[in-house]
């Protein structure tokens, strides 16, 4: 028998997660998320492959950013991480 623990009026925190895997980013992008994960084998829902930032300006606004060693930031690409506070 499972017990359900709850509190009246309680709303669980919802996290916005963005996974960048097996992609080539060639234009400017902004990601506003709680968690951003960059790498080649983060999820089985996408084919394995490195994330490559080739051109443009990428801005990541997140409280947690995980970058695997397979992540490639090429010359000419601008990559900015703005840490945000956890709520």
C-alpha positions, 0 to 999 in steps of 0.5 A, a space after each residue: 500500500 502506497 501512502 500519498 504525502 501531500 499538503 493542502 495548497 502545495 504545488 510542487 516545483 516544476 523545472 524547465 529542462 533543455 537538453 542540447 545533443 547531436 545539434 549544430 547551432 549556427 545562429 543566435 539563440 537564447 535559452 531561458 531554463 532552470 537546467 541546461 545540459 550540453 553533450 553527446 550522450 545525455 538522453 536516449 531520446 536523441 541520437 548520440 552526437 556532440 553539440 557544436 556551436 558554430 556561429 552566432 551568439 548563444 546565451 544561456 540563462 539558467 540556475 544549472 548548466 552541465 557541459 560534457 567534454 564533447 561540447 564544441 564551441 568553434 571560433 566565431 561563436 559567442 557563448 555566454 552563461 548567465 547564472 540565475 538564482 533558484 527559486 
